[in-house]
């Protein structure tokens, strides 16, 4: 089972943000979408989750073209700058979202408690979102996404503003989600995160997918050097 982008192209306000981008996200694997700022990562993700319509190319679910609604029902999305309901507690924040998804009260409570525990953030359950650190807010958002019980999890720069401790905890959270059989796409501009977490790395440069590296088959040079070479910074 997988979600695939095939030769996606998208122009925004006269700028071609995506140029034949292709990638595959399989269940039980983590794919890192690696690129410098402005490489096209966010446009690729917004197209994938249906916020933008591609000018050309295909989005496939299990090798079949699919509607935006069916696609959205199969995935959960987390963004580093996602807003929160500041005066709700962490528990209330997750419950509110699950109720809005149509879960029964019993299932919403069970899922909320399950993922507060799974991500080791039960101690923040009754704390208002406005009182939490940036890292713990982000983990609540990930818990909320996981509680939806979708097959795929899409994260756009989830560690961009976090310190090393918070980033490490989120990496642990995502490895746990992978162990549950989820397919995960995480965009990042930080090579070490991609190398640490990914089963495969898709490199974007100037809106194009220019490399697809598989784990245990990384480039002979270090990933950092290979990435900088692709970005045109290093020979």
C-alpha atoms as an extended CHARMM CRD file, in Angstrom:
* protein
*
       235  EXT
         1         1  UNK       CA              0.0000000000        0.0000000000        0.0000000000  PROA      1               0.0000000000
         2         2  UNK       CA              1.3210000000        3.4220000000       -0.8770000000  PROA      2               0.0000000000
         3         3  UNK       CA              0.7000000000        7.0230000000       -1.8390000000  PROA      3               0.0000000000
         4         4  UNK       CA              2.5760000000        8.1160000000       -4.9540000000  PROA      4               0.0000000000
         5         5  UNK       CA              3.2460000000       11.3790000000       -6.7200000000  PROA      5               0.0000000000
         6         6  UNK       CA              4.0000000000       10.9600000000      -10.4120000000  PROA      6               0.0000000000
         7         7  UNK       CA              5.5470000000       13.8320000000      -12.3690000000  PROA      7               0.0000000000
         8         8  UNK       CA              3.7340000000       16.5570000000      -10.4360000000  PROA      8               0.0000000000
         9         9  UNK       CA              3.9750000000       20.0680000000      -11.8360000000  PROA      9               0.0000000000
        10        10  UNK       CA              2.5950000000       23.1940000000      -10.1630000000  PROA      10              0.0000000000
        11        11  UNK       CA              2.9960000000       26.8680000000      -10.9940000000  PROA      11              0.0000000000
        12        12  UNK       CA              2.1290000000       29.5170000000       -8.4140000000  PROA      12              0.0000000000
        13        13  UNK       CA              1.9440000000       33.2050000000       -9.3640000000  PROA      13              0.0000000000
        14        14  UNK       CA              4.1140000000       32.6510000000      -12.4140000000  PROA      14              0.0000000000
        15        15  UNK       CA              6.7590000000       30.5830000000      -10.6150000000  PROA      15              0.0000000000
        16        16  UNK       CA              7.0160000000       26.8700000000      -11.3240000000  PROA      16              0.0000000000
        17        17  UNK       CA              7.2940000000       25.5570000000       -7.7610000000  PROA      17              0.0000000000
        18        18  UNK       CA              7.1290000000       21.8600000000       -8.7140000000  PROA      18              0.0000000000
        19        19  UNK       CA              8.7580000000       20.4400000000      -11.8360000000  PROA      19              0.0000000000
        20        20  UNK       CA              8.0870000000       16.7410000000      -12.3850000000  PROA      20              0.0000000000
        21        21  UNK       CA              8.2400000000       15.7790000000       -8.6990000000  PROA      21              0.0000000000
        22        22  UNK       CA              7.8620000000       12.0500000000       -8.0590000000  PROA      22              0.0000000000
        23        23  UNK       CA              7.9590000000       10.0700000000       -4.8140000000  PROA      23              0.0000000000
        24        24  UNK       CA              6.4130000000        7.0400000000       -3.0930000000  PROA      24              0.0000000000
        25        25  UNK       CA              5.3050000000        6.6810000000        0.5320000000  PROA      25              0.0000000000
        26        26  UNK       CA              4.8140000000        3.0650000000        1.6000000000  PROA      26              0.0000000000
        27        27  UNK       CA              3.1990000000        1.8690000000        4.7960000000  PROA      27              0.0000000000
        28        28  UNK       CA              5.7660000000        1.0150000000        7.4570000000  PROA      28              0.0000000000
        29        29  UNK       CA              8.3780000000        3.3440000000        5.9630000000  PROA      29              0.0000000000
        30        30  UNK       CA              9.5860000000        6.8880000000        6.5510000000  PROA      30              0.0000000000
        31        31  UNK       CA             10.4100000000        9.0650000000        3.5510000000  PROA      31              0.0000000000
        32        32  UNK       CA             12.3330000000       12.3040000000        4.0760000000  PROA      32              0.0000000000
        33        33  UNK       CA             11.7190000000       15.1030000000        1.6020000000  PROA      33              0.0000000000
        34        34  UNK       CA             15.0280000000       16.9600000000        1.7880000000  PROA      34              0.0000000000
        35        35  UNK       CA             15.6770000000       20.3510000000        0.2880000000  PROA      35              0.0000000000
        36        36  UNK       CA             16.9250000000       23.8400000000        0.9970000000  PROA      36              0.0000000000
        37        37  UNK       CA             14.4430000000       26.5860000000        1.8040000000  PROA      37              0.0000000000
        38        38  UNK       CA             12.5380000000       27.3750000000       -1.3890000000  PROA      38              0.0000000000
        39        39  UNK       CA             13.2570000000       24.0070000000       -3.0050000000  PROA      39              0.0000000000
        40        40  UNK       CA              9.5460000000       23.1880000000       -3.3300000000  PROA      40              0.0000000000
        41        41  UNK       CA              8.9470000000       20.9990000000       -0.2790000000  PROA      41              0.0000000000
        42        42  UNK       CA              5.8720000000       22.8170000000        1.0450000000  PROA      42              0.0000000000
        43        43  UNK       CA              4.2660000000       23.1150000000       -2.3990000000  PROA      43              0.0000000000
        44        44  UNK       CA              4.8150000000       19.4000000000       -2.9320000000  PROA      44              0.0000000000
        45        45  UNK       CA              3.1670000000       18.5750000000        0.3830000000  PROA      45              0.0000000000
        46        46  UNK       CA              0.2590000000       20.9650000000       -0.1170000000  PROA      46              0.0000000000
        47        47  UNK       CA             -0.3670000000       19.3510000000       -3.4900000000  PROA      47              0.0000000000
        48        48  UNK       CA             -0.1570000000       15.8950000000       -1.9460000000  PROA      48              0.0000000000
        49        49  UNK       CA             -2.7320000000       16.6410000000        0.7420000000  PROA      49              0.0000000000
        50        50  UNK       CA             -5.1320000000       18.3660000000       -1.6590000000  PROA      50              0.0000000000
        51        51  UNK       CA             -4.6640000000       21.9960000000       -0.6540000000  PROA      51              0.0000000000
        52        52  UNK       CA             -3.3210000000       22.6900000000       -4.1460000000  PROA      52              0.0000000000
        53        53  UNK       CA             -4.3790000000       21.1120000000       -7.4250000000  PROA      53              0.0000000000
        54        54  UNK       CA             -1.4750000000       20.0110000000       -9.6370000000  PROA      54              0.0000000000
        55        55  UNK       CA             -1.2360000000       21.4910000000      -13.1300000000  PROA      55              0.0000000000
        56        56  UNK       CA             -0.2150000000       18.0620000000      -14.3890000000  PROA      56              0.0000000000
        57        57  UNK       CA              0.8660000000       14.6880000000      -13.0720000000  PROA      57              0.0000000000
        58        58  UNK       CA             -0.9180000000       12.1140000000      -10.9400000000  PROA      58              0.0000000000
        59        59  UNK       CA             -1.5130000000       11.4000000000       -7.2560000000  PROA      59              0.0000000000
        60        60  UNK       CA             -2.1130000000        7.7010000000       -6.6800000000  PROA      60              0.0000000000
        61        61  UNK       CA             -3.4530000000        5.8220000000       -3.6670000000  PROA      61              0.0000000000
        62        62  UNK       CA             -2.5350000000        2.1310000000       -3.8390000000  PROA      62              0.0000000000
        63        63  UNK       CA             -1.6300000000        2.5760000000       -7.5310000000  PROA      63              0.0000000000
        64        64  UNK       CA             -5.0280000000        4.0620000000       -8.4420000000  PROA      64              0.0000000000
        65        65  UNK       CA             -6.0150000000        7.6510000000       -9.1160000000  PROA      65              0.0000000000
        66        66  UNK       CA             -8.1060000000        8.9180000000       -6.2420000000  PROA      66              0.0000000000
        67        67  UNK       CA            -10.3530000000       11.7970000000       -5.2290000000  PROA      67              0.0000000000
        68        68  UNK       CA             -9.0910000000       14.5190000000       -2.9050000000  PROA      68              0.0000000000
        69        69  UNK       CA            -11.6140000000       13.4130000000       -0.2870000000  PROA      69              0.0000000000
        70        70  UNK       CA            -10.4750000000        9.7870000000       -0.3050000000  PROA      70              0.0000000000
        71        71  UNK       CA             -6.8680000000       10.8950000000       -0.1140000000  PROA      71              0.0000000000
        72        72  UNK       CA             -7.4830000000       13.2370000000        2.8280000000  PROA      72              0.0000000000
        73        73  UNK       CA             -9.3160000000       10.4720000000        4.6790000000  PROA      73              0.0000000000
        74        74  UNK       CA             -6.2440000000        8.2580000000        4.3990000000  PROA      74              0.0000000000
        75        75  UNK       CA             -3.7340000000       10.7310000000        5.8490000000  PROA      75              0.0000000000
        76        76  UNK       CA             -3.1370000000       13.1340000000        8.7310000000  PROA      76              0.0000000000
        77        77  UNK       CA             -1.1420000000       16.3510000000        8.3400000000  PROA      77              0.0000000000
        78        78  UNK       CA              1.0880000000       18.2160000000       10.7890000000  PROA      78              0.0000000000
        79        79  UNK       CA              2.7140000000       21.5820000000       10.1160000000  PROA      79              0.0000000000
        80        80  UNK       CA              5.2950000000       23.3280000000       12.2780000000  PROA      80              0.0000000000
        81        81  UNK       CA              3.2460000000       26.5380000000       12.2030000000  PROA      81              0.0000000000
        82        82  UNK       CA             -0.1400000000       24.9050000000       12.7320000000  PROA      82              0.0000000000
        83        83  UNK       CA             -2.3720000000       26.9280000000       15.0030000000  PROA      83              0.0000000000
        84        84  UNK       CA             -3.6690000000       25.5850000000       18.2960000000  PROA      84              0.0000000000
        85        85  UNK       CA             -6.6330000000       26.3380000000       20.4960000000  PROA      85              0.0000000000
        86        86  UNK       CA             -4.5950000000       28.0820000000       23.1540000000  PROA      86              0.0000000000
        87        87  UNK       CA             -7.0400000000       27.8770000000       26.0430000000  PROA      87              0.0000000000
        88        88  UNK       CA             -7.8600000000       24.2050000000       25.5690000000  PROA      88              0.0000000000
        89        89  UNK       CA             -5.8380000000       21.6550000000       27.4760000000  PROA      89              0.0000000000
        90        90  UNK       CA             -3.7330000000       19.1920000000       25.5080000000  PROA      90              0.0000000000
        91        91  UNK       CA             -6.3550000000       16.4980000000       26.1240000000  PROA      91              0.0000000000
        92        92  UNK       CA             -9.2240000000       18.7760000000       25.1240000000  PROA      92              0.0000000000
        93        93  UNK       CA             -7.3470000000       19.8220000000       21.9920000000  PROA      93              0.0000000000
        94        94  UNK       CA             -7.0710000000       16.2300000000       20.7640000000  PROA      94              0.0000000000
        95        95  UNK       CA            -10.6210000000       15.3200000000       21.8340000000  PROA      95              0.0000000000
        96        96  UNK       CA            -12.0830000000       18.3300000000       20.0320000000  PROA      96              0.0000000000
        97        97  UNK       CA            -10.4080000000       17.3310000000       16.7600000000  PROA      97              0.0000000000
        98        98  UNK       CA            -11.4820000000       13.6980000000       17.0220000000  PROA      98              0.0000000000
        99        99  UNK       CA            -15.0780000000       14.6610000000       17.7730000000  PROA      99              0.0000000000
       100       100  UNK       CA            -15.0030000000       16.8920000000       14.7040000000  PROA      100             0.0000000000
       101       101  UNK       CA            -13.8480000000       13.8680000000       12.7110000000  PROA      101             0.0000000000
       102       102  UNK       CA            -17.0160000000       12.0680000000       13.8120000000  PROA      102             0.0000000000
       103       103  UNK       CA            -15.5430000000        9.5880000000       16.2890000000  PROA      103             0.0000000000
       104       104  UNK       CA            -17.8390000000        8.3990000000       19.0510000000  PROA      104             0.0000000000
       105       105  UNK       CA            -17.1670000000        9.8940000000       22.4740000000  PROA      105             0.0000000000
       106       106  UNK       CA            -15.8240000000        6.5970000000       23.8140000000  PROA      106             0.0000000000
       107       107  UNK       CA            -13.4430000000        6.0720000000       20.8800000000  PROA      107             0.0000000000
       108       108  UNK       CA            -12.2980000000        9.7060000000       20.9570000000  PROA      108             0.0000000000
       109       109  UNK       CA            -11.4240000000        9.3990000000       24.6480000000  PROA      109             0.0000000000
       110       110  UNK       CA             -9.6830000000        6.0450000000       24.1460000000  PROA      110             0.0000000000
       111       111  UNK       CA             -7.6200000000        7.3330000000       21.2230000000  PROA      111             0.0000000000
       112       112  UNK       CA             -6.6990000000       10.5230000000       23.0720000000  PROA      112             0.0000000000
       113       113  UNK       CA             -5.5170000000        8.6520000000       26.1450000000  PROA      113             0.0000000000
       114       114  UNK       CA             -3.6930000000        6.0650000000       24.0330000000  PROA      114             0.0000000000
       115       115  UNK       CA             -1.5530000000        8.6140000000       22.1970000000  PROA      115             0.0000000000
       116       116  UNK       CA             -0.9330000000       10.8960000000       25.1380000000  PROA      116             0.0000000000
       117       117  UNK       CA              0.5710000000        7.8030000000       26.7520000000  PROA      117             0.0000000000
       118       118  UNK       CA              2.3080000000        6.5110000000       23.6140000000  PROA      118             0.0000000000
       119       119  UNK       CA              4.1100000000        9.8370000000       23.1830000000  PROA      119             0.0000000000
       120       120  UNK       CA              4.8250000000       10.1120000000       26.9300000000  PROA      120             0.0000000000
       121       121  UNK       CA              3.0040000000       13.4230000000       27.2890000000  PROA      121             0.0000000000
       122       122  UNK       CA              0.3170000000       12.3520000000       29.7830000000  PROA      122             0.0000000000
       123       123  UNK       CA              1.7700000000       14.8390000000       32.2900000000  PROA      123             0.0000000000
       124       124  UNK       CA              0.6360000000       17.6740000000       29.9940000000  PROA      124             0.0000000000
       125       125  UNK       CA             -2.8920000000       16.3410000000       29.4370000000  PROA      125             0.0000000000
       126       126  UNK       CA             -4.5510000000       18.9010000000       31.7220000000  PROA      126             0.0000000000
       127       127  UNK       CA             -2.2780000000       21.8140000000       30.8520000000  PROA      127             0.0000000000
       128       128  UNK       CA             -3.4760000000       24.5190000000       28.4810000000  PROA      128             0.0000000000
       129       129  UNK       CA             -1.8160000000       24.5740000000       25.0880000000  PROA      129             0.0000000000
       130       130  UNK       CA             -0.6840000000       28.1810000000       25.6290000000  PROA      130             0.0000000000
       131       131  UNK       CA              1.4610000000       27.0560000000       28.5880000000  PROA      131             0.0000000000
       132       132  UNK       CA              3.3460000000       24.3090000000       26.7250000000  PROA      132             0.0000000000
       133       133  UNK       CA              6.7840000000       24.6340000000       25.1830000000  PROA      133             0.0000000000
       134       134  UNK       CA              7.0020000000       24.7200000000       21.3830000000  PROA      134             0.0000000000
       135       135  UNK       CA              8.2910000000       21.1430000000       21.3460000000  PROA      135             0.0000000000
       136       136  UNK       CA              5.4950000000       19.8010000000       23.5220000000  PROA      136             0.0000000000
       137       137  UNK       CA              2.8590000000       21.6540000000       21.4990000000  PROA      137             0.0000000000
       138       138  UNK       CA              4.2550000000       19.9610000000       18.4160000000  PROA      138             0.0000000000
       139       139  UNK       CA              4.0760000000       16.5600000000       20.1010000000  PROA      139             0.0000000000
       140       140  UNK       CA              0.4260000000       17.1820000000       21.0000000000  PROA      140             0.0000000000
       141       141  UNK       CA             -0.2410000000       17.9510000000       17.3270000000  PROA      141             0.0000000000
       142       142  UNK       CA              1.4870000000       14.7060000000       16.3450000000  PROA      142             0.0000000000
       143       143  UNK       CA             -0.5360000000       12.8160000000       18.9650000000  PROA      143             0.0000000000
       144       144  UNK       CA             -3.6920000000       14.3750000000       17.5140000000  PROA      144             0.0000000000
       145       145  UNK       CA             -2.6900000000       13.2630000000       14.0110000000  PROA      145             0.0000000000
       146       146  UNK       CA             -1.8640000000        9.7240000000       15.1350000000  PROA      146             0.0000000000
       147       147  UNK       CA             -5.1220000000        9.4520000000       17.0740000000  PROA      147             0.0000000000
       148       148  UNK       CA             -7.0190000000        9.7860000000       13.7960000000  PROA      148             0.0000000000
       149       149  UNK       CA             -5.6580000000        6.3170000000       12.9960000000  PROA      149             0.0000000000
       150       150  UNK       CA             -4.9370000000        7.0550000000        9.3330000000  PROA      150             0.0000000000
       151       151  UNK       CA             -2.5570000000        4.9750000000        7.2370000000  PROA      151             0.0000000000
       152       152  UNK       CA             -0.2950000000        7.9000000000        6.4080000000  PROA      152             0.0000000000
       153       153  UNK       CA              1.2180000000       10.8210000000        8.3060000000  PROA      153             0.0000000000
       154       154  UNK       CA              2.5160000000       13.8980000000        6.4750000000  PROA      154             0.0000000000
       155       155  UNK       CA              4.7080000000       16.3810000000        8.3710000000  PROA      155             0.0000000000
       156       156  UNK       CA              5.9510000000       19.6610000000        6.9300000000  PROA      156             0.0000000000
       157       157  UNK       CA              9.1170000000       20.8580000000        8.7100000000  PROA      157             0.0000000000
       158       158  UNK       CA              7.9010000000       19.6270000000       12.1260000000  PROA      158             0.0000000000
       159       159  UNK       CA             11.2640000000       20.2380000000       13.8220000000  PROA      159             0.0000000000
       160       160  UNK       CA             12.1710000000       23.5510000000       12.1710000000  PROA      160             0.0000000000
       161       161  UNK       CA             11.9490000000       25.6080000000       15.3780000000  PROA      161             0.0000000000
       162       162  UNK       CA             12.8330000000       22.9230000000       17.9210000000  PROA      162             0.0000000000
       163       163  UNK       CA             15.9400000000       22.2750000000       19.9830000000  PROA      163             0.0000000000
       164       164  UNK       CA             17.8490000000       18.9980000000       19.9130000000  PROA      164             0.0000000000
       165       165  UNK       CA             15.9900000000       17.4420000000       22.8680000000  PROA      165             0.0000000000
       166       166  UNK       CA             12.5340000000       18.1690000000       21.4170000000  PROA      166             0.0000000000
       167       167  UNK       CA             13.6570000000       17.0510000000       17.9470000000  PROA      167             0.0000000000
       168       168  UNK       CA             14.9800000000       13.7700000000       19.3310000000  PROA      168             0.0000000000
       169       169  UNK       CA             11.6710000000       13.0970000000       21.0860000000  PROA      169             0.0000000000
       170       170  UNK       CA              9.7480000000       13.6940000000       17.8600000000  PROA      170             0.0000000000
       171       171  UNK       CA             12.0750000000       11.3420000000       15.9790000000  PROA      171             0.0000000000
       172       172  UNK       CA             11.2370000000        8.7040000000       18.6110000000  PROA      172             0.0000000000
       173       173  UNK       CA              7.5130000000        9.4320000000       18.1440000000  PROA      173             0.0000000000
       174       174  UNK       CA              7.7650000000        8.9620000000       14.3890000000  PROA      174             0.0000000000
       175       175  UNK       CA              9.7000000000        5.7220000000       14.7380000000  PROA      175             0.0000000000
       176       176  UNK       CA              6.8860000000        4.4750000000       16.9750000000  PROA      176             0.0000000000
       177       177  UNK       CA              4.3320000000        5.4590000000       14.3120000000  PROA      177             0.0000000000
       178       178  UNK       CA              6.3970000000        3.6070000000       11.7200000000  PROA      178             0.0000000000
       179       179  UNK       CA              6.3990000000        0.5180000000       13.9660000000  PROA      179             0.0000000000
       180       180  UNK       CA              2.5880000000        0.7170000000       13.9560000000  PROA      180             0.0000000000
       181       181  UNK       CA              2.7130000000        0.3670000000       10.1710000000  PROA      181             0.0000000000
       182       182  UNK       CA              2.1070000000        3.9750000000        9.1830000000  PROA      182             0.0000000000
       183       183  UNK       CA              3.5890000000        5.4560000000        6.0450000000  PROA      183             0.0000000000
       184       184  UNK       CA              5.3100000000        8.7390000000        6.9140000000  PROA      184             0.0000000000
       185       185  UNK       CA              6.5580000000       11.6740000000        4.8540000000  PROA      185             0.0000000000
       186       186  UNK       CA              8.5980000000       14.3080000000        6.6840000000  PROA      186             0.0000000000
       187       187  UNK       CA              9.9780000000       17.3700000000        4.9510000000  PROA      187             0.0000000000
       188       188  UNK       CA             13.1440000000       18.9380000000        6.3120000000  PROA      188             0.0000000000
       189       189  UNK       CA             16.1300000000       21.0360000000        5.3290000000  PROA      189             0.0000000000
       190       190  UNK       CA             18.2820000000       19.3510000000        8.0050000000  PROA      190             0.0000000000
       191       191  UNK       CA             20.3740000000       16.5520000000        6.5240000000  PROA      191             0.0000000000
       192       192  UNK       CA             21.1120000000       14.8750000000        9.8630000000  PROA      192             0.0000000000
       193       193  UNK       CA             17.4100000000       14.4130000000       10.5850000000  PROA      193             0.0000000000
       194       194  UNK       CA             16.8090000000       12.8390000000        7.1820000000  PROA      194             0.0000000000
       195       195  UNK       CA             19.7820000000       10.5250000000        7.6770000000  PROA      195             0.0000000000
       196       196  UNK       CA             18.6780000000        9.5900000000       11.2070000000  PROA      196             0.0000000000
       197       197  UNK       CA             15.0520000000        8.7800000000       10.4890000000  PROA      197             0.0000000000
       198       198  UNK       CA             14.4860000000        7.9150000000        6.8440000000  PROA      198             0.0000000000
       199       199  UNK       CA             14.2030000000        4.6560000000        4.9470000000  PROA      199             0.0000000000
       200       200  UNK       CA             14.5380000000        6.7290000000        1.7880000000  PROA      200             0.0000000000
       201       201  UNK       CA             15.3930000000       10.3470000000        1.0200000000  PROA      201             0.0000000000
       202       202  UNK       CA             13.9640000000       12.2840000000       -1.9080000000  PROA      202             0.0000000000
       203       203  UNK       CA             16.0300000000       15.3890000000       -2.6360000000  PROA      203             0.0000000000
       204       204  UNK       CA             14.3330000000       18.4540000000       -4.0900000000  PROA      204             0.0000000000
       205       205  UNK       CA             16.2430000000       21.2260000000       -5.8290000000  PROA      205             0.0000000000
       206       206  UNK       CA             14.6160000000       24.1200000000       -7.6870000000  PROA      206             0.0000000000
       207       207  UNK       CA             11.2620000000       22.3230000000       -7.6060000000  PROA      207             0.0000000000
       208       208  UNK       CA             12.5720000000       19.0640000000       -9.0520000000  PROA      208             0.0000000000
       209       209  UNK       CA             13.1270000000       15.6730000000       -7.4260000000  PROA      209             0.0000000000
       210       210  UNK       CA             16.7800000000       15.1860000000       -8.3440000000  PROA      210             0.0000000000
       211       211  UNK       CA             17.7830000000       12.2090000000       -6.2010000000  PROA      211             0.0000000000
       212       212  UNK       CA             16.1810000000        9.2610000000       -4.4190000000  PROA      212             0.0000000000
       213       213  UNK       CA             18.5190000000        7.6530000000       -1.9170000000  PROA      213             0.0000000000
       214       214  UNK       CA             17.6530000000        4.3840000000       -0.1560000000  PROA      214             0.0000000000
       215       215  UNK       CA             18.8520000000        3.4730000000        3.3270000000  PROA      215             0.0000000000
       216       216  UNK       CA             22.0690000000        1.4220000000        3.2930000000  PROA      216             0.0000000000
       217       217  UNK       CA             22.6330000000        2.7480000000       -0.2320000000  PROA      217             0.0000000000
       218       218  UNK       CA             23.4870000000        6.3310000000        0.6740000000  PROA      218             0.0000000000
       219       219  UNK       CA             25.9320000000        8.1550000000       -1.6480000000  PROA      219             0.0000000000
       220       220  UNK       CA             29.6110000000        7.2850000000       -1.2690000000  PROA      220             0.0000000000
       221       221  UNK       CA             30.2600000000       10.8390000000       -0.1120000000  PROA      221             0.0000000000
       222       222  UNK       CA             28.6180000000       11.9340000000        3.1050000000  PROA      222             0.0000000000
       223       223  UNK       CA             24.9690000000       12.9150000000        2.7640000000  PROA      223             0.0000000000
       224       224  UNK       CA             25.8240000000       16.4900000000        3.6680000000  PROA      224             0.0000000000
       225       225  UNK       CA             28.4420000000       16.7670000000        0.9200000000  PROA      225             0.0000000000
       226       226  UNK       CA             26.1650000000       15.1020000000       -1.6340000000  PROA      226             0.0000000000
       227       227  UNK       CA             23.2980000000       17.4060000000       -0.7000000000  PROA      227             0.0000000000
       228       228  UNK       CA             25.4740000000       20.5290000000       -0.9020000000  PROA      228             0.0000000000
       229       229  UNK       CA             26.7400000000       19.4040000000       -4.3110000000  PROA      229             0.0000000000
       230       230  UNK       CA             23.1620000000       19.0210000000       -5.5770000000  PROA      230             0.0000000000
       231       231  UNK       CA             22.3270000000       22.4510000000       -4.1370000000  PROA      231             0.0000000000
       232       232  UNK       CA             25.2650000000       23.9210000000       -6.0760000000  PROA      232             0.0000000000
       233       233  UNK       CA             27.1180000000       25.0380000000       -2.9610000000  PROA      233             0.0000000000
       234       234  UNK       CA             30.0090000000       22.5570000000       -3.1280000000  PROA      234             0.0000000000
       235       235  UNK       CA             31.8520000000       20.9010000000       -5.9960000000  PROA      235             0.0000000000
